């Protein structure tokens, strides 16, 4: 019995070490990539494709929905209502650090990479990379990548030129881009957008940390 217990403890310890090591690899990978990512982010910002080019009000809407504590956390947030498990930094890491992200153990390296991004890049740079790599669902010409690109494709205007309702409709698809249709009438998208509108108007609040679908804002 003691031998079995020792074996179980050894296996547990090795698994723990492996998980920590995988997270550390993500962190160091981000540090190695940092120079190139900073250059890429600065180029996007200079082209007017960063968070600042959304317009102050629109940026506030996007952060309220996607990562309410973005300006304060260091890449991970496990307490803010409505935040869920994935911060903007982790979301960016999902596409910057992986050719094809798979849930499960991949979350460990994703989190390590996000922490690395936060240690070397500014919030503005991380936001620009996130916006540029976002999956925005199907458009008239196929699958859309990038928030600014989707705005131009769907509305023919940049995000700062959109009405709040138009902007919210773009923001609404981010939670499940394959489930919504920005090009046509979509009742599910209308419902998601309406919840966001009530959230930013201060008429409701998420029911807790896990409420990324804004059930607290259901009519």
ROZADREN-893891 format. One record per residue: x, y, z of N, C-alpha, C in turn; residue number from 1. Coordinates in nm, 2 decimals. Example, Ala and Ser with C-alpha at 12.3 -4.5 7.8 and 13.67 -1.06 7.14 Angstrom:
2
 n_east n_north   n_up ca_east ca_north  ca_up c_east c_north   c_up lumtor
   1.32   -0.57   0.78    1.23    -0.45   0.78   1.32   -0.33   0.78      1
   1.28   -0.22   0.71    1.37    -0.11   0.71   1.29    0.00   0.79      2
END
This chain:
219
 n_east n_north   n_up ca_east ca_north  ca_up c_east c_north   c_up lumtor
   0.08   -0.12   0.00    0.00     0.00   0.00   0.09    0.13   0.00      1
   0.19    0.12   0.08    0.28     0.23   0.09   0.35    0.25  -0.04      2
   0.39    0.14  -0.11    0.46     0.15  -0.24   0.36    0.22  -0.34      3
   0.24    0.18  -0.34    0.14     0.24  -0.43   0.13    0.38  -0.41      4
   0.12    0.42  -0.28    0.11     0.56  -0.24   0.23    0.64  -0.29      5
   0.35    0.59  -0.27    0.47     0.66  -0.31   0.47    0.67  -0.46      6
   0.42    0.57  -0.53    0.42     0.58  -0.68   0.32    0.68  -0.73      7
   0.21    0.69  -0.66    0.10     0.79  -0.69   0.16    0.93  -0.67      8
   0.23    0.95  -0.56    0.28     1.08  -0.52   0.39    1.12  -0.62      9
   0.47    1.02  -0.67    0.58     1.05  -0.76   0.52    1.09  -0.90     10
   0.41    1.02  -0.94    0.35     1.05  -1.07   0.28    1.19  -1.06     11
   0.22    1.22  -0.95    0.16     1.35  -0.93   0.27    1.46  -0.93     12
   0.38    1.44  -0.87    0.49     1.54  -0.87   0.54    1.56  -1.01     13
   0.56    1.45  -1.08    0.61     1.46  -1.22   0.51    1.54  -1.31     14
   0.38    1.51  -1.29    0.28     1.58  -1.37   0.29    1.73  -1.34     15
   0.30    1.76  -1.21    0.30     1.90  -1.17   0.42    1.97  -1.23     16
   0.54    1.90  -1.22    0.66     1.96  -1.28   0.64    1.98  -1.43     17
   0.58    1.88  -1.49    0.56     1.90  -1.64   0.47    2.01  -1.67     18
   0.36    2.03  -1.60    0.27     2.14  -1.62   0.34    2.27  -1.60     19
   0.41    2.29  -1.49    0.48     2.41  -1.46   0.58    2.44  -1.57     20
   0.65    2.33  -1.61    0.75     2.35  -1.72   0.69    2.39  -1.85     21
   0.57    2.34  -1.88    0.51     2.38  -2.01   0.46    2.52  -2.00     22
   0.41    2.57  -1.89    0.38     2.71  -1.87   0.50    2.80  -1.88     23
   0.61    2.75  -1.82    0.74     2.83  -1.83   0.79    2.84  -1.98     24
   0.77    2.73  -2.05    0.81     2.74  -2.19   0.73    2.84  -2.27     25
   0.60    2.85  -2.24    0.52     2.96  -2.30   0.57    3.09  -2.27     26
   0.61    3.11  -2.14    0.66     3.24  -2.10   0.79    3.28  -2.17     27
   0.88    3.18  -2.18    1.01     3.21  -2.24   0.99    3.23  -2.39     28
   0.90    3.15  -2.45    0.87     3.17  -2.60   0.83    3.31  -2.62     29
   0.74    3.37  -2.53    0.69     3.50  -2.55   0.81    3.60  -2.54     30
   0.90    3.58  -2.45    1.02     3.67  -2.44   1.10    3.67  -2.57     31
   1.12    3.55  -2.62    1.19     3.54  -2.75   1.12    3.61  -2.86     32
   0.99    3.60  -2.86    0.91     3.66  -2.97   0.89    3.81  -2.95     33
   0.92    3.86  -2.84    0.88     4.00  -2.80   0.92    4.11  -2.90     34
   1.05    4.11  -2.94    1.10     4.21  -3.03   1.02    4.22  -3.16     35
   1.00    4.11  -3.22    0.92     4.10  -3.34   0.77    4.14  -3.32     36
   0.72    4.10  -3.21    0.58     4.14  -3.18   0.56    4.29  -3.15     37
   0.66    4.34  -3.08    0.65     4.49  -3.06   0.66    4.57  -3.19     38
   0.75    4.52  -3.28    0.76     4.59  -3.41   0.63    4.58  -3.49     39
   0.57    4.46  -3.48    0.44     4.43  -3.55   0.33    4.52  -3.49     40
   0.33    4.52  -3.36    0.22     4.60  -3.29   0.23    4.75  -3.32     41
   0.36    4.80  -3.32    0.38     4.94  -3.34   0.34    4.98  -3.48     42
   0.36    4.89  -3.58    0.32     4.91  -3.71   0.17    4.92  -3.73     43
   0.10    4.83  -3.66   -0.05     4.83  -3.66  -0.10    4.96  -3.60     44
  -0.04    5.00  -3.49   -0.08     5.13  -3.43  -0.06    5.25  -3.52     45
   0.06    5.25  -3.59    0.09     5.36  -3.68  -0.01    5.36  -3.80     46
  -0.06    5.25  -3.83   -0.16     5.24  -3.94  -0.30    5.27  -3.90     47
  -0.32    5.30  -3.77   -0.45     5.33  -3.72  -0.53    5.20  -3.70     48
  -0.47    5.09  -3.66   -0.54     4.97  -3.64  -0.52    4.91  -3.50     49
  -0.49    5.01  -3.41   -0.48     4.97  -3.27  -0.61    5.00  -3.19     50
  -0.60    4.98  -3.06   -0.71     5.01  -2.97  -0.75    5.16  -2.97     51
  -0.65    5.24  -2.98   -0.68     5.39  -2.98  -0.76    5.44  -3.09     52
  -0.76    5.36  -3.21   -0.83     5.40  -3.33  -0.97    5.36  -3.33     53
  -1.02    5.28  -3.22   -1.16     5.24  -3.21  -1.25    5.36  -3.17     54
  -1.19    5.46  -3.11   -1.26     5.56  -3.04  -1.28    5.53  -2.90     55
  -1.27    5.63  -2.81   -1.26     5.61  -2.67  -1.39    5.54  -2.62     56
  -1.51    5.58  -2.66   -1.63     5.52  -2.62  -1.64    5.37  -2.67     57
  -1.60    5.35  -2.79   -1.60     5.21  -2.84  -1.50    5.12  -2.78     58
  -1.39    5.17  -2.74   -1.29     5.09  -2.67  -1.34    5.05  -2.54     59
  -1.41    5.14  -2.47   -1.47     5.11  -2.34  -1.57    5.00  -2.35     60
  -1.65    5.01  -2.46   -1.75     4.90  -2.48  -1.69    4.77  -2.50     61
  -1.58    4.76  -2.58   -1.52     4.64  -2.61  -1.45    4.58  -2.48     62
  -1.39    4.66  -2.40   -1.32     4.61  -2.28  -1.43    4.56  -2.18     63
  -1.54    4.64  -2.17   -1.64     4.60  -2.08  -1.70    4.46  -2.10     64
  -1.70    4.42  -2.23   -1.75     4.29  -2.27  -1.64    4.18  -2.27     65
  -1.52    4.21  -2.32   -1.42     4.11  -2.33  -1.32    4.09  -2.22     66
  -1.29    4.20  -2.15   -1.19     4.20  -2.04  -1.20    4.32  -1.96     67
  -1.30    4.33  -1.87   -1.32     4.45  -1.79  -1.20    4.50  -1.71     68
  -1.11    4.41  -1.67   -1.00     4.45  -1.59  -0.87    4.45  -1.66     69
  -0.87    4.46  -1.80   -0.76     4.46  -1.88  -0.65    4.55  -1.84     70
  -0.68    4.67  -1.81   -0.58     4.78  -1.78  -0.50    4.75  -1.65     71
  -0.56    4.66  -1.56   -0.50     4.64  -1.43  -0.43    4.50  -1.41     72
  -0.48    4.40  -1.48   -0.43     4.26  -1.45  -0.30    4.24  -1.53     73
  -0.22    4.14  -1.49   -0.09     4.11  -1.55  -0.10    3.99  -1.65     74
  -0.22    3.97  -1.71   -0.23     3.87  -1.81  -0.34    3.76  -1.77     75
  -0.37    3.75  -1.64   -0.46     3.66  -1.59  -0.56    3.73  -1.49     76
  -0.69    3.69  -1.50   -0.79     3.75  -1.42  -0.88    3.64  -1.38     77
  -0.89    3.61  -1.25   -0.98     3.50  -1.20  -1.09    3.55  -1.11     78
  -1.12    3.68  -1.12   -1.22     3.72  -1.02  -1.32    3.82  -1.08     79
  -1.29    3.90  -1.18   -1.38     4.00  -1.23  -1.51    3.94  -1.29     80
  -1.62    3.99  -1.25   -1.75     3.94  -1.30  -1.76    3.95  -1.46     81
  -1.79    3.84  -1.52   -1.80     3.85  -1.67  -1.67    3.82  -1.74     82
  -1.56    3.81  -1.67   -1.43     3.80  -1.74  -1.41    3.66  -1.80     83
  -1.46    3.56  -1.73   -1.43     3.42  -1.78  -1.28    3.39  -1.77     84
  -1.24    3.28  -1.82   -1.10     3.23  -1.80  -1.00    3.29  -1.90     85
  -1.05    3.36  -2.00   -0.96     3.41  -2.11  -0.95    3.56  -2.11     86
  -0.84    3.62  -2.07   -0.82     3.76  -2.09  -0.78    3.79  -2.23     87
  -0.78    3.92  -2.26   -0.73     3.97  -2.39  -0.59    3.92  -2.42     88
  -0.50    3.92  -2.32   -0.37     3.88  -2.34  -0.36    3.73  -2.37     89
  -0.44    3.65  -2.30   -0.45     3.51  -2.33  -0.51    3.48  -2.46     90
  -0.61    3.55  -2.50   -0.67     3.54  -2.63  -0.57    3.57  -2.74     91
  -0.49    3.67  -2.73   -0.39     3.70  -2.82  -0.29    3.59  -2.83     92
  -0.25    3.54  -2.71   -0.15     3.43  -2.71  -0.20    3.31  -2.78     93
  -0.33    3.28  -2.78   -0.38     3.17  -2.84  -0.35    3.17  -2.99     94
  -0.34    3.28  -3.05   -0.32     3.29  -3.20  -0.17    3.32  -3.23     95
  -0.10    3.39  -3.14    0.04     3.42  -3.16   0.13    3.31  -3.13     96
   0.10    3.22  -3.04    0.19     3.12  -2.99   0.16    2.98  -3.05     97
   0.05    2.96  -3.11    0.01     2.83  -3.16  -0.03    2.84  -3.31     98
   0.01    2.74  -3.38   -0.04     2.72  -3.52  -0.19    2.68  -3.52     99
  -0.22    2.60  -3.42   -0.36     2.55  -3.40  -0.37    2.53  -3.25    100
  -0.44    2.61  -3.19   -0.46     2.60  -3.04  -0.56    2.49  -3.01    101
  -0.53    2.41  -2.91   -0.62     2.30  -2.87  -0.64    2.32  -2.72    102
  -0.77    2.32  -2.67   -0.80     2.34  -2.53  -0.73    2.23  -2.45    103
  -0.73    2.24  -2.32   -0.67     2.14  -2.23  -0.54    2.19  -2.19    104
  -0.44    2.10  -2.21   -0.30     2.14  -2.17  -0.25    2.26  -2.24    105
  -0.30    2.29  -2.35   -0.26     2.41  -2.43  -0.29    2.54  -2.35    106
  -0.39    2.53  -2.26   -0.42     2.65  -2.18  -0.30    2.69  -2.09    107
  -0.22    2.59  -2.05   -0.11     2.62  -1.96   0.00    2.70  -2.04    108
   0.04    2.66  -2.16    0.13     2.73  -2.24   0.08    2.87  -2.28    109
  -0.05    2.87  -2.31   -0.12     2.99  -2.35  -0.11    3.10  -2.23    110
  -0.13    3.05  -2.11   -0.12     3.14  -2.00   0.02    3.19  -1.97    111
   0.12    3.10  -1.99    0.26     3.14  -1.97   0.30    3.24  -2.08    112
   0.25    3.22  -2.20    0.28     3.31  -2.31   0.22    3.45  -2.28    113
   0.10    3.45  -2.23    0.03     3.57  -2.20   0.11    3.65  -2.09    114
   0.16    3.58  -1.99    0.23     3.65  -1.89   0.36    3.71  -1.95    115
   0.42    3.63  -2.04    0.54     3.68  -2.11   0.51    3.81  -2.19    116
   0.40    3.81  -2.26    0.36     3.93  -2.34   0.34    4.05  -2.24    117
   0.28    4.03  -2.13    0.25     4.14  -2.04   0.38    4.19  -1.98    118
   0.49    4.11  -1.97    0.61     4.15  -1.91   0.70    4.23  -2.01    119
   0.67    4.22  -2.14    0.76     4.28  -2.24   0.69    4.38  -2.33    120
   0.56    4.37  -2.35    0.48     4.46  -2.43   0.39    4.55  -2.35    121
   0.36    4.66  -2.41    0.26     4.75  -2.34   0.12    4.70  -2.36    122
   0.03    4.75  -2.28   -0.11     4.71  -2.30  -0.16    4.75  -2.44    123
  -0.12    4.87  -2.49   -0.16     4.91  -2.62  -0.11    4.82  -2.73    124
   0.02    4.77  -2.71    0.07     4.68  -2.81   0.00    4.55  -2.81    125
  -0.03    4.49  -2.69   -0.11     4.37  -2.68  -0.24    4.38  -2.75    126
  -0.31    4.49  -2.72   -0.44     4.52  -2.77  -0.44    4.52  -2.92    127
  -0.34    4.59  -2.98   -0.33     4.60  -3.13  -0.31    4.46  -3.19    128
  -0.23    4.38  -3.13   -0.21     4.24  -3.18  -0.34    4.16  -3.17    129
  -0.41    4.17  -3.06   -0.53     4.10  -3.04  -0.63    4.14  -3.14    130
  -0.65    4.27  -3.16   -0.75     4.32  -3.26  -0.72    4.27  -3.40    131
  -0.59    4.26  -3.43   -0.55     4.23  -3.57  -0.57    4.08  -3.59    132
  -0.57    4.00  -3.49   -0.58     3.85  -3.51  -0.71    3.79  -3.47    133
  -0.81    3.87  -3.43   -0.94     3.82  -3.39  -1.01    3.75  -3.51    134
  -1.08    3.64  -3.48   -1.16     3.58  -3.58  -1.30    3.64  -3.57    135
  -1.35    3.69  -3.68   -1.47     3.77  -3.68  -1.59    3.70  -3.76    136
  -1.57    3.57  -3.79   -1.68     3.50  -3.85  -1.68    3.51  -4.00    137
  -1.79    3.46  -4.06   -1.81     3.47  -4.21  -1.85    3.60  -4.25    138
  -1.79    3.65  -4.36   -1.84     3.77  -4.43  -1.87    3.74  -4.57    139
  -1.90    3.85  -4.65   -1.94     3.83  -4.79  -1.84    3.76  -4.87    140
  -1.71    3.77  -4.83   -1.60     3.72  -4.91  -1.53    3.60  -4.84    141
  -1.59    3.55  -4.74   -1.53     3.44  -4.66  -1.50    3.47  -4.52    142
  -1.42    3.39  -4.46   -1.39     3.41  -4.31  -1.31    3.53  -4.29    143
  -1.35    3.61  -4.19   -1.28     3.74  -4.16  -1.19    3.73  -4.04    144
  -1.07    3.79  -4.06   -0.97     3.80  -3.95  -0.95    3.95  -3.93    145
  -0.95    3.99  -3.80   -0.91     4.13  -3.76  -1.04    4.22  -3.75    146
  -1.04    4.29  -3.63   -1.16     4.37  -3.60  -1.17    4.49  -3.70    147
  -1.06    4.55  -3.73   -1.07     4.67  -3.83  -1.11    4.62  -3.97    148
  -1.05    4.51  -4.01   -1.09     4.45  -4.14  -1.23    4.42  -4.15    149
  -1.29    4.36  -4.04   -1.43     4.32  -4.04  -1.52    4.44  -4.05    150
  -1.48    4.55  -3.98   -1.55     4.67  -3.98  -1.56    4.73  -4.12    151
  -1.45    4.73  -4.19   -1.44     4.78  -4.33  -1.52    4.69  -4.42    152
  -1.51    4.56  -4.40   -1.58     4.46  -4.49  -1.73    4.47  -4.47    153
  -1.78    4.48  -4.35   -1.92     4.47  -4.32  -1.99    4.61  -4.34    154
  -1.92    4.72  -4.29   -1.98     4.85  -4.29  -1.92    4.95  -4.39    155
  -1.80    4.91  -4.44   -1.74     5.01  -4.53  -1.68    5.13  -4.46    156
  -1.66    5.11  -4.33   -1.60     5.22  -4.25  -1.52    5.16  -4.14    157
  -1.43    5.25  -4.08   -1.35     5.20  -3.97  -1.43    5.20  -3.84    158
  -1.38    5.13  -3.74   -1.46     5.12  -3.61  -1.50    5.25  -3.55    159
  -1.41    5.35  -3.56   -1.44     5.48  -3.49  -1.55    5.55  -3.56    160
  -1.58    5.52  -3.69   -1.69     5.58  -3.76  -1.82    5.51  -3.75    161
  -1.83    5.40  -3.68   -1.95     5.33  -3.66  -2.04    5.39  -3.55    162
  -2.17    5.36  -3.56   -2.26     5.40  -3.45  -2.23    5.30  -3.34    163
  -2.28    5.33  -3.22   -2.26     5.23  -3.11  -2.32    5.10  -3.14    164
  -2.44    5.10  -3.20   -2.51     4.98  -3.24  -2.44    4.90  -3.33    165
  -2.38    4.96  -3.44   -2.29     4.89  -3.53  -2.17    4.83  -3.47    166
  -2.11    4.91  -3.38   -1.99     4.86  -3.32  -2.02    4.74  -3.22    167
  -2.13    4.75  -3.15   -2.17     4.64  -3.06  -2.19    4.52  -3.14    168
  -2.25    4.53  -3.25   -2.28     4.41  -3.33  -2.15    4.34  -3.37    169
  -2.04    4.42  -3.40   -1.91     4.35  -3.43  -1.86    4.29  -3.30    170
  -1.87    4.36  -3.19   -1.82     4.30  -3.06  -1.89    4.18  -3.02    171
  -2.02    4.17  -3.06   -2.10     4.06  -3.02  -2.06    3.92  -3.07    172
  -1.99    3.92  -3.19   -1.96     3.80  -3.25  -1.83    3.73  -3.19    173
  -1.76    3.81  -3.11   -1.63     3.76  -3.06  -1.64    3.63  -2.98    174
  -1.74    3.62  -2.90   -1.75     3.50  -2.81  -1.77    3.37  -2.89    175
  -1.82    3.38  -3.01   -1.84     3.25  -3.09  -1.86    3.29  -3.23    176
  -1.75    3.33  -3.30   -1.76     3.39  -3.44  -1.83    3.29  -3.54    177
  -1.82    3.16  -3.52   -1.88     3.07  -3.62  -2.03    3.06  -3.60    178
  -2.08    3.11  -3.49   -2.22     3.09  -3.45  -2.30    3.21  -3.50    179
  -2.24    3.32  -3.55   -2.32     3.44  -3.58  -2.29    3.48  -3.73    180
  -2.38    3.56  -3.78   -2.37     3.60  -3.92  -2.38    3.75  -3.93    181
  -2.27    3.82  -3.95   -2.27     3.97  -3.96  -2.33    4.02  -4.09    182
  -2.33    3.93  -4.19   -2.37     3.98  -4.32  -2.52    3.98  -4.35    183
  -2.59    3.90  -4.26   -2.73     3.89  -4.28  -2.81    3.90  -4.15    184
  -2.94    3.90  -4.16   -3.02     3.91  -4.04  -2.99    3.78  -3.95    185
  -2.98    3.80  -3.82   -2.94     3.69  -3.73  -3.00    3.72  -3.60    186
  -3.10    3.65  -3.56   -3.17     3.67  -3.43  -3.08    3.64  -3.31    187
  -3.00    3.54  -3.33   -2.90     3.51  -3.21  -2.80    3.62  -3.19    188
  -2.76    3.68  -3.30   -2.67     3.79  -3.29  -2.74    3.92  -3.23    189
  -2.86    3.94  -3.27   -2.94     4.05  -3.22  -2.96    4.03  -3.07    190
  -2.98    3.91  -3.02   -2.99     3.89  -2.88  -2.86    3.92  -2.80    191
  -2.75    3.87  -2.86   -2.62     3.90  -2.80  -2.59    4.05  -2.79    192
  -2.62    4.11  -2.90   -2.59     4.26  -2.91  -2.68    4.33  -2.81    193
  -2.81    4.29  -2.79   -2.90     4.36  -2.70  -2.85    4.34  -2.56    194
  -2.79    4.23  -2.52   -2.74     4.21  -2.39  -2.62    4.30  -2.37    195
  -2.53    4.31  -2.47   -2.42     4.40  -2.45  -2.47    4.55  -2.44    196
  -2.57    4.59  -2.51   -2.62     4.72  -2.50  -2.67    4.75  -2.36    197
  -2.74    4.65  -2.30   -2.79     4.67  -2.17  -2.67    4.68  -2.07    198
  -2.57    4.60  -2.09   -2.45     4.60  -2.00  -2.39    4.74  -2.00    199
  -2.36    4.79  -2.12   -2.28     4.92  -2.13  -2.37    5.03  -2.09    200
  -2.50    5.02  -2.09   -2.59     5.12  -2.05  -2.61    5.12  -1.89    201
  -2.55    5.02  -1.83   -2.56     5.01  -1.68  -2.69    4.96  -1.64    202
  -2.76    4.89  -1.72   -2.89     4.84  -1.69  -2.89    4.70  -1.63    203
  -2.77    4.63  -1.63   -2.75     4.50  -1.58  -2.61    4.47  -1.56    204
  -2.58    4.35  -1.51   -2.44     4.32  -1.48  -2.43    4.17  -1.49    205
  -2.31    4.12  -1.52   -2.29     3.97  -1.52  -2.32    3.91  -1.38    206
  -2.37    3.79  -1.39   -2.40     3.72  -1.26  -2.28    3.68  -1.18    207
  -2.17    3.67  -1.24   -2.05     3.63  -1.17  -1.93    3.61  -1.27    208
  -1.82    3.56  -1.22   -1.70     3.55  -1.30  -1.72    3.47  -1.43    209
  -1.80    3.37  -1.43   -1.82     3.28  -1.55  -1.93    3.33  -1.65    210
  -1.99    3.44  -1.62   -2.10     3.48  -1.70  -2.06    3.56  -1.83    211
  -1.98    3.49  -1.91   -1.93     3.55  -2.04  -2.05    3.57  -2.14    212
  -2.16    3.49  -2.12   -2.27     3.50  -2.21  -2.37    3.61  -2.17    213
  -2.33    3.67  -2.06   -2.42     3.78  -2.00  -2.56    3.74  -1.98    214
  -2.57    3.63  -1.91   -2.71     3.58  -1.87  -2.77    3.68  -1.77    215
  -2.69    3.76  -1.70   -2.74     3.86  -1.61  -2.80    3.98  -1.69    216
  -2.78    3.98  -1.82   -2.84     4.09  -1.90  -2.95    4.04  -2.00    217
  -2.99    3.91  -1.97   -3.10     3.86  -2.05  -3.23    3.93  -2.02    218
  -3.30    3.97  -2.13   -3.43     4.04  -2.10  -3.53    3.95  -2.04    219
END
